[in-house]
Amino acid sequence: MKIKDLSFEKTQSYDPYNERAKANGMVTEWVARNEWGNAIAFGYTKAECMKDARRQCR
């Protein structure tokens, strides 16, 4: 599996107690998915998600 084979998507969830929550309580997270749709890497920013995905692809 290579980085170019992954798709990155931005998700939002409601978590008012998270320290990264915005004023309305929404938290944005990034997810990297493989060709079967399984989530393999996560991060609060796209850069964090890419870093985690690089570790998974080695």
Secondary structure as UniProt FT lines:
FT   HELIX           3..5
FT   STRAND          7..14
FT   TURN            16..17
FT   TURN            19..20
FT   TURN            23..24
FT   STRAND          26..33
FT   TURN            35..36
FT   STRAND          39..43
FT   HELIX           46..57
//
